[in-house]
Amino acid sequence: MSHSKPDYRQLAAFLIQPLLDFPEQLTVSSELTLGGKKTWLRVAFATADKGRVFGRGGRTIQAIRIVLECSAQVAEQEVYLEVFE
């Protein structure tokens, strides 16, 4: 069964943007490796929004990573999310 590749950048932005007080500062970039099987996402946003994105004990950012990883599994791929200041 063939799956189309999810738009991980758009999905990450969709999940993170509602948490931000300064959504205009959100940037999401991606890099493909291993012939497109692995995607590295790099997100950056205002420092003031860090607490809201990470959540208590990192629970919110972990939930975002799980959603991204599950969408990648369906497409038989891997996705990793890195946060930059």
N, CA, C and O atoms as a printed pandas DataFrame, in Angstrom:
     atom_number atom_name residue_name chain_id  residue_number  x_coord  y_coord  z_coord
0              1         N          MET        A               1    0.848   -1.182    0.000
1              2        CA          MET        A               1    0.000    0.000    0.000
2              3         C          MET        A               1    0.891    1.242    0.000
3              4         O          MET        A               1    1.765    1.374    0.857
4              5         N          SER        A               2    0.685    2.121   -0.922
5              6        CA          SER        A               2    1.483    3.334   -1.065
6              7         C          SER        A               2    0.789    4.505   -0.363
7              8         O          SER        A               2   -0.416    4.717   -0.500
8              9         N          HIS        A               3    1.590    5.247    0.387
9             10        CA          HIS        A               3    1.060    6.411    1.099
10            11         C          HIS        A               3    1.723    7.669    0.561
11            12         O          HIS        A               3    2.902    7.655    0.206
12            13         N          SER        A               4    0.968    8.745    0.503
13            14        CA          SER        A               4    1.594   10.003    0.119
14            15         C          SER        A               4    2.328   10.559    1.336
15            16         O          SER        A               4    1.952   10.303    2.480
16            17         N          LYS        A               5    3.357   11.307    1.068
17            18        CA          LYS        A               5    4.180   11.850    2.148
18            19         C          LYS        A               5    3.460   13.016    2.829
19            20         O          LYS        A               5    3.050   13.963    2.158
20            21         N          PRO        A               6    3.306   12.956    4.145
21            22        CA          PRO        A               6    2.684   14.079    4.852
22            23         C          PRO        A               6    3.547   15.339    4.745
23            24         O          PRO        A               6    4.766   15.253    4.602
24            25         N          ASP        A               7    2.913   16.491    4.814
25            26        CA          ASP        A               7    3.639   17.761    4.840
26            27         C          ASP        A               7    3.965   18.060    6.294
27            28         O          ASP        A               7    3.187   18.701    7.001
28            29         N          TYR        A               8    5.127   17.585    6.727
29            30        CA          TYR        A               8    5.513   17.701    8.138
30            31         C          TYR        A               8    5.679   19.147    8.574
31            32         O          TYR        A               8    5.343   19.494    9.707
32            33         N          ARG        A               9    6.190   19.992    7.693
33            34        CA          ARG        A               9    6.359   21.415    8.045
34            35         C          ARG        A               9    5.006   22.045    8.349
35            36         O          ARG        A               9    4.850   22.757    9.341
36            37         N          GLN        A              10    4.038   21.777    7.492
37            38        CA          GLN        A              10    2.708   22.350    7.682
38            39         C          GLN        A              10    2.037   21.776    8.934
39            40         O          GLN        A              10    1.368   22.503    9.668
40            41         N          LEU        A              11    2.213   20.487    9.176
41            42        CA          LEU        A              11    1.636   19.859   10.362
42            43         C          LEU        A              11    2.250   20.432   11.639
43            44         O          LEU        A              11    1.532   20.720   12.596
44            45         N          ALA        A              12    3.572   20.600   11.656
45            46        CA          ALA        A              12    4.236   21.169   12.828
46            47         C          ALA        A              12    3.737   22.593   13.086
47            48         O          ALA        A              12    3.444   22.951   14.227
48            49         N          ALA        A              13    3.643   23.393   12.041
49            50        CA          ALA        A              13    3.152   24.767   12.193
50            51         C          ALA        A              13    1.714   24.766   12.707
51            52         O          ALA        A              13    1.362   25.571   13.569
52            53         N          PHE        A              14    0.881   23.863   12.181
53            54        CA          PHE        A              14   -0.518   23.752   12.595
54            55         C          PHE        A              14   -0.621   23.422   14.086
55            56         O          PHE        A              14   -1.500   23.936   14.779
56            57         N          LEU        A              15    0.279   22.563   14.579
57            58        CA          LEU        A              15    0.237   22.155   15.982
58            59         C          LEU        A              15    0.826   23.202   16.924
59            60         O          LEU        A              15    0.355   23.353   18.051
60            61         N          ILE        A              16    1.847   23.921   16.476
61            62        CA          ILE        A              16    2.568   24.846   17.352
62            63         C          ILE        A              16    1.963   26.246   17.348
63            64         O          ILE        A              16    1.887   26.883   18.398
64            65         N          GLN        A              17    1.536   26.731   16.200
65            66        CA          GLN        A              17    1.085   28.119   16.067
66            67         C          GLN        A              17    0.007   28.534   17.075
67            68         O          GLN        A              17    0.101   29.635   17.617
68            69         N          PRO        A              18   -1.012   27.710   17.354
69            70        CA          PRO        A              18   -2.040   28.143   18.321
70            71         C          PRO        A              18   -1.501   28.365   19.735
71            72         O          PRO        A              18   -2.155   29.025   20.542
72            73         N          LEU        A              19   -0.325   27.827   20.046
73            74        CA          LEU        A              19    0.255   27.978   21.374
74            75         C          LEU        A              19    0.999   29.299   21.540
75            76         O          LEU        A              19    1.313   29.694   22.663
76            77         N          LEU        A              20    1.279   29.976   20.446
77            78        CA          LEU        A              20    2.184   31.118   20.447
78            79         C          LEU        A              20    1.479   32.457   20.657
79            80         O          LEU        A              20    0.397   32.704   20.126
80            81         N          ASP        A              21    2.131   33.312   21.450
81            82        CA          ASP        A              21    1.696   34.703   21.558
82            83         C          ASP        A              21    2.224   35.514   20.376
83            84         O          ASP        A              21    1.649   36.539   20.011
84            85         N          PHE        A              22    3.323   35.048   19.782
85            86        CA          PHE        A              22    3.957   35.728   18.651
86            87         C          PHE        A              22    4.074   34.750   17.469
87            88         O          PHE        A              22    5.180   34.357   17.098
88            89         N          PRO        A              23    2.931   34.359   16.881
89            90        CA          PRO        A              23    2.959   33.345   15.812
90            91         C          PRO        A              23    3.738   33.777   14.578
91            92         O          PRO        A              23    4.220   32.933   13.822
92            93         N          GLU        A              24    3.865   35.083   14.368
93            94        CA          GLU        A              24    4.596   35.560   13.189
94            95         C          GLU        A              24    6.088   35.238   13.274
95            96         O          GLU        A              24    6.787   35.289   12.263
96            97         N          GLN        A              25    6.583   34.907   14.474
97            98        CA          GLN        A              25    8.002   34.582   14.630
98            99         C          GLN        A              25    8.291   33.090   14.466
99           100         O          GLN        A              25    9.446   32.676   14.565
100          101         N          LEU        A              26    7.272   32.286   14.217
101          102        CA          LEU        A              26    7.470   30.851   14.030
102          103         C          LEU        A              26    8.098   30.569   12.669
103          104         O          LEU        A              26    7.607   31.033   11.640
104          105         N          THR        A              27    9.179   29.811   12.675
105          106        CA          THR        A              27    9.766   29.324   11.427
106          107         C          THR        A              27    9.917   27.808   11.547
107          108         O          THR        A              27   10.306   27.286   12.592
108          109         N          VAL        A              28    9.603   27.124   10.463
109          110        CA          VAL        A              28    9.746   25.669   10.413
110          111         C          VAL        A              28   10.519   25.342    9.145
111          112         O          VAL        A              28   10.084   25.669    8.040
112          113         N          SER        A              29   11.661   24.699    9.308
113          114        CA          SER        A              29   12.426   24.275    8.137
114          115         C          SER        A              29   12.585   22.760    8.195
115          116         O          SER        A              29   12.486   22.151    9.261
116          117         N          SER        A              30   12.831   22.168    7.044
117          118        CA          SER        A              30   12.970   20.715    7.010
118          119         C          SER        A              30   14.133   20.314    6.120
119          120         O          SER        A              30   14.533   21.032    5.204
120          121         N          GLU        A              31   14.657   19.138    6.429
121          122        CA          GLU        A              31   15.751   18.566    5.650
122          123         C          GLU        A              31   15.482   17.073    5.506
123          124         O          GLU        A              31   15.206   16.391    6.493
124          125         N          LEU        A              32   15.561   16.571    4.293
125          126        CA          LEU        A              32   15.353   15.148    4.032
126          127         C          LEU        A              32   16.686   14.423    4.008
127          128         O          LEU        A              32   17.680   14.944    3.501
128          129         N          THR        A              33   16.699   13.203    4.566
129          130        CA          THR        A              33   17.889   12.363    4.515
130          131         C          THR        A              33   17.469   10.951    4.152
131          132         O          THR        A              33   16.278   10.640    4.120
132          133         N          LEU        A              34   18.431   10.108    3.882
133          134        CA          LEU        A              34   18.201    8.708    3.526
134          135         C          LEU        A              34   17.167    8.548    2.421
135          136         O          LEU        A              34   16.216    7.778    2.553
136          137         N          GLY        A              35   17.360    9.275    1.344
137          138        CA          GLY        A              35   16.464    9.148    0.204
138          139         C          GLY        A              35   15.034    9.550    0.496
139          140         O          GLY        A              35   14.101    9.028   -0.113
140          141         N          GLY        A              36   14.859   10.473    1.424
141          142        CA          GLY        A              36   13.524   10.958    1.743
142          143         C          GLY        A              36   12.806   10.153    2.808
143          144         O          GLY        A              36   11.642   10.426    3.099
144          145         N          LYS        A              37   13.476    9.159    3.404
145          146        CA          LYS        A              37   12.834    8.332    4.437
146          147         C          LYS        A              37   12.849    9.006    5.810
147          148         O          LYS        A              37   11.995    8.721    6.650
148          149         N          LYS        A              38   13.811    9.892    6.040
149          150        CA          LYS        A              38   13.893   10.607    7.316
150          151         C          LYS        A              38   13.772   12.099    7.060
151          152         O          LYS        A              38   14.372   12.631    6.126
152          153         N          THR        A              39   13.002   12.760    7.886
153          154        CA          THR        A              39   12.845   14.206    7.796
154          155         C          THR        A              39   13.232   14.820    9.127
155          156         O          THR        A              39   12.750   14.403   10.180
156          157         N          TRP        A              40   14.105   15.812    9.071
157          158        CA          TRP        A              40   14.475   16.576   10.261
158          159         C          TRP        A              40   13.756   17.912   10.191
159          160         O          TRP        A              40   13.941   18.669    9.238
160          161         N          LEU        A              41   12.947   18.202   11.179
161          162        CA          LEU        A              41   12.255   19.484   11.272
162          163         C          LEU        A              41   12.970   20.339   12.301
163          164         O          LEU        A              41   13.333   19.873   13.381
164          165         N          ARG        A              42   13.164   21.591   11.946
165          166        CA          ARG        A              42   13.755   22.547   12.890
166          167         C          ARG        A              42   12.766   23.690   13.061
167          168         O          ARG        A              42   12.390   24.346   12.090
168          169         N          VAL        A              43   12.352   23.922   14.286
169          170        CA          VAL        A              43   11.402   25.001   14.555
170          171         C          VAL        A              43   12.057   26.035   15.447
171          172         O          VAL        A              43   12.867   25.716   16.318
172          173         N          ALA        A              44   11.690   27.271   15.208
173          174        CA          ALA        A              44   12.152   28.384   16.044
174          175         C          ALA        A              44   10.968   29.313   16.248
175          176         O          ALA        A              44   10.111   29.463   15.378
176          177         N          PHE        A              45   10.942   29.935   17.424
177          178        CA          PHE        A              45    9.856   30.855   17.767
178          179         C          PHE        A              45   10.371   31.810   18.827
179          180         O          PHE        A              45   11.496   31.663   19.305
180          181         N          ALA        A              46    9.555   32.789   19.197
181          182        CA          ALA        A              46    9.958   33.790   20.181
182          183         C          ALA        A              46   10.293   33.119   21.510
183          184         O          ALA        A              46    9.599   32.198   21.941
184          185         N          THR        A              47   11.352   33.583   22.150
185          186        CA          THR        A              47   11.758   33.050   23.448
186          187         C          THR        A              47   10.624   33.139   24.465
187          188         O          THR        A              47   10.486   32.272   25.328
188          189         N          ALA        A              48    9.819   34.184   24.360
189          190        CA          ALA        A              48    8.700   34.369   25.297
190          191         C          ALA        A              48    7.680   33.239   25.194
191          192         O          ALA        A              48    6.934   33.003   26.144
192          193         N          ASP        A              49    7.632   32.537   24.067
193          194        CA          ASP        A              49    6.668   31.458   23.865
194          195         C          ASP        A              49    7.191   30.079   24.278
195          196         O          ASP        A              49    6.459   29.091   24.213
196          197         N          LYS        A              50    8.440   30.016   24.695
197          198        CA          LYS        A              50    9.074   28.721   24.983
198          199         C          LYS        A              50    8.291   27.899   26.010
199          200         O          LYS        A              50    8.080   26.703   25.809
200          201         N          GLY        A              51    7.865   28.519   27.094
201          202        CA          GLY        A              51    7.144   27.797   28.138
202          203         C          GLY        A              51    5.837   27.212   27.654
203          204         O          GLY        A              51    5.461   26.111   28.056
204          205         N          ARG        A              52    5.145   27.933   26.798
205          206        CA          ARG        A              52    3.856   27.459   26.285
206          207         C          ARG        A              52    4.039   26.297   25.316
207          208         O          ARG        A              52    3.224   25.375   25.295
208          209         N          VAL        A              53    5.100   26.330   24.513
209          210        CA          VAL        A              53    5.330   25.258   23.549
210          211         C          VAL        A              53    5.837   23.996   24.257
211          212         O          VAL        A              53    5.425   22.886   23.920
212          213         N          PHE        A              54    6.713   24.164   25.219
213          214        CA          PHE        A              54    7.255   22.991   25.908
214          215         C          PHE        A              54    6.264   22.417   26.912
215          216         O          PHE        A              54    6.182   21.200   27.082
216          217         N          GLY        A              55    5.516   23.284   27.570
217          218        CA          GLY        A              55    4.532   22.807   28.537
218          219         C          GLY        A              55    5.186   22.313   29.818
219          220         O          GLY        A              55    6.410   22.286   29.947
220          221         N          ARG        A              56    4.349   21.929   30.743
221          222        CA          ARG        A              56    4.816   21.463   32.039
222          223         C          ARG        A              56    5.594   20.160   31.886
223          224         O          ARG        A              56    5.056   19.154   31.425
224          225         N          GLY        A              57    6.848   20.191   32.274
225          226        CA          GLY        A              57    7.676   18.988   32.177
226          227         C          GLY        A              57    7.927   18.528   30.748
227          228         O          GLY        A              57    8.302   17.377   30.524
228          229         N          GLY        A              58    7.721   19.419   29.780
229          230        CA          GLY        A              58    7.960   19.070   28.380
230          231         C          GLY        A              58    6.841   18.260   27.748
231          232         O          GLY        A              58    7.019   17.692   26.671
232          233         N          ARG        A              59    5.686   18.202   28.407
233          234        CA          ARG        A              59    4.584   17.362   27.911
234          235         C          ARG        A              59    4.024   17.840   26.576
235          236         O          ARG        A              59    3.697   17.018   25.721
236          237         N          THR        A              60    3.907   19.141   26.382
237          238        CA          THR        A              60    3.303   19.649   25.147
238          239         C          THR        A              60    4.194   19.356   23.941
239          240         O          THR        A              60    3.711   18.867   22.920
240          241         N          ILE        A              61    5.487   19.650   24.051
241          242        CA          ILE        A              61    6.392   19.397   22.923
242          243         C          ILE        A              61    6.486   17.897   22.658
243          244         O          ILE        A              61    6.632   17.483   21.508
244          245         N          GLN        A              62    6.405   17.088   23.693
245          246        CA          GLN        A              62    6.433   15.634   23.510
246          247         C          GLN        A              62    5.181   15.162   22.759
247          248         O          GLN        A              62    5.268   14.286   21.899
248          249         N          ALA        A              63    4.036   15.733   23.079
249          250        CA          ALA        A              63    2.796   15.377   22.380
250          251         C          ALA        A              63    2.879   15.760   20.901
251          252         O          ALA        A              63    2.419   15.015   20.035
252          253         N          ILE        A              64    3.467   16.924   20.617
253          254        CA          ILE        A              64    3.645   17.359   19.227
254          255         C          ILE        A              64    4.553   16.378   18.487
255          256         O          ILE        A              64    4.281   16.003   17.346
256          257         N          ARG        A              65    5.635   15.967   19.150
257          258        CA          ARG        A              65    6.548   14.990   18.531
258          259         C          ARG        A              65    5.831   13.668   18.245
259          260         O          ARG        A              65    6.053   13.057   17.200
260          261         N          ILE        A              66    4.976   13.224   19.166
261          262        CA          ILE        A              66    4.256   11.963   18.979
262          263         C          ILE        A              66    3.320   12.043   17.769
263          264         O          ILE        A              66    3.251   11.103   16.978
264          265         N          VAL        A              67    2.604   13.153   17.623
265          266        CA          VAL        A              67    1.712   13.319   16.471
266          267         C          VAL        A              67    2.519   13.269   15.169
267          268         O          VAL        A              67    2.118   12.608   14.210
268          269         N          LEU        A              68    3.646   13.965   15.141
269          270        CA          LEU        A              68    4.492   13.963   13.943
270          271         C          LEU        A              68    5.021   12.558   13.651
271          272         O          LEU        A              68    5.007   12.109   12.505
272          273         N          GLU        A              69    5.485   11.869   14.692
273          274        CA          GLU        A              69    6.038   10.524   14.511
274          275         C          GLU        A              69    4.967    9.543   14.030
275          276         O          GLU        A              69    5.244    8.685   13.192
276          277         N          CYS        A              70    3.759    9.663   14.552
277          278        CA          CYS        A              70    2.670    8.773   14.121
278          279         C          CYS        A              70    2.309    9.013   12.659
279          280         O          CYS        A              70    2.062    8.064   11.915
280          281         N          SER        A              71    2.277   10.273   12.248
281          282        CA          SER        A              71    1.970   10.553   10.842
282          283         C          SER        A              71    3.077   10.013    9.941
283          284         O          SER        A              71    2.810    9.583    8.818
284          285         N          ALA        A              72    4.301   10.033   10.421
285          286        CA          ALA        A              72    5.423    9.498    9.644
286          287         C          ALA        A              72    5.356    7.975    9.567
287          288         O          ALA        A              72    5.651    7.395    8.522
288          289         N          GLN        A              73    4.975    7.332   10.651
289          290        CA          GLN        A              73    4.877    5.868   10.652
290          291         C          GLN        A              73    3.875    5.378    9.619
291          292         O          GLN        A              73    4.121    4.386    8.934
292          293         N          VAL        A              74    2.754    6.067    9.504
293          294        CA          VAL        A              74    1.735    5.688    8.523
294          295         C          VAL        A              74    2.319    5.733    7.110
295          296         O          VAL        A              74    1.982    4.904    6.265
296          297         N          ALA        A              75    3.194    6.706    6.864
297          298        CA          ALA        A              75    3.825    6.859    5.550
298          299         C          ALA        A              75    5.133    6.066    5.442
299          300         O          ALA        A              75    5.878    6.211    4.472
300          301         N          GLU        A              76    5.403    5.220    6.456
301          302        CA          GLU        A              76    6.629    4.414    6.502
302          303         C          GLU        A              76    7.874    5.285    6.415
303          304         O          GLU        A              76    8.804    4.999    5.662
304          305         N          GLN        A              77    7.869    6.356    7.204
305          306        CA          GLN        A              77    8.997    7.280    7.270
306          307         C          GLN        A              77    9.311    7.579    8.735
307          308         O          GLN        A              77    8.657    7.073    9.647
308          309         N          GLU        A              78   10.328    8.411    8.932
309          310        CA          GLU        A              78   10.675    8.874   10.271
310          311         C          GLU        A              78   10.782   10.391   10.234
311          312         O          GLU        A              78   11.223   10.969    9.241
312          313         N          VAL        A              79   10.374   11.027   11.325
313          314        CA          VAL        A              79   10.493   12.481   11.416
314          315         C          VAL        A              79   11.029   12.826   12.802
315          316         O          VAL        A              79   10.645   12.221   13.803
316          317         N          TYR        A              80   11.908   13.793   12.838
317          318        CA          TYR        A              80   12.502   14.256   14.093
318          319         C          TYR        A              80   12.288   15.757   14.199
319          320         O          TYR        A              80   12.391   16.478   13.206
320          321         N          LEU        A              81   11.992   16.220   15.391
321          322        CA          LEU        A              81   11.721   17.646   15.629
322          323         C          LEU        A              81   12.770   18.210   16.564
323          324         O          LEU        A              81   12.971   17.705   17.668
324          325         N          GLU        A              82   13.442   19.270   16.112
325          326        CA          GLU        A              82   14.419   19.997   16.925
326          327         C          GLU        A              82   13.913   21.408   17.129
327          328         O          GLU        A              82   13.333   22.002   16.221
328          329         N          VAL        A              83   14.130   21.947   18.318
329          330        CA          VAL        A              83   13.714   23.317   18.633
330          331         C          VAL        A              83   14.967   24.169   18.760
331          332         O          VAL        A              83   15.911   23.819   19.469
332          333         N          PHE        A              84   14.953   25.308   18.047
333          334        CA          PHE        A              84   16.065   26.248   18.101
334          335         C          PHE        A              84   15.585   27.539   18.741
335          336         O          PHE        A              84   14.420   27.915   18.619
336          337         N          GLU        A              85   16.486   28.200   19.414
337          338        CA          GLU        A              85   16.162   29.492   20.039
338          339         C          GLU        A              85   16.057   30.557   18.985
339          340         O          GLU        A              85   15.791   31.716   19.302
